Amino acid sequence: MPGRDVPGQGGASGLVCRGAGAIFADMLNIISVLIGLVTLVLGLIAFVPLLGWLNWLVIPIGIVGAAVGALSSSNGGRNLNLILIVIFAIRLSLGGGIL
């Protein structure tokens, strides 16, 4: 029928009927972004001279965030964590793995 909203098609009402799996996948992306923000804060602290050893803790946290983001339906959290991993791995290598 014209003018009638079909569930799951995003009709005029803007409501989309989604299953619990899709909502869970969105929550995984939010969790991944939150892990990425924690990684970012700890990584910024690790940029202080003589605190480079903190990157040994920051990089695994970013890896966990990237894994959680890979399970989600969106790529935002995963990409954030991957970028942070690369940046902090470069910082770790420039400091010789300790500084």
Steps between C-alpha positions, in 0.01 A plus 500: 500500500635841418544733793549220749831443681656162452701379802869484424475727198542832683169651397377853551494458877879448500472193721698199394427158642835345588587182675696458820808392305522832316464695822771286661731567205445875543580470870825326414598801290424736790706282734784500246492881478507525881799266512660717232447813710662332801787397274533857375513650850757247621696541177516876541645446846752263341623782274656667804877442499612200709145357502531324164495162674127564553452423130555134590168523684324732255555294186337178635201703619470636145520147361209396721305804381573416137384141556175618657457748214553224245201315648273804462293599199682831460865575431544817703622347826725253325659769284557728800680225689709397199616858445589533869691170494710619206572841656601356836704219343697763308551694825616183673749421224635856499565471872687174456226299670558650844505879497 
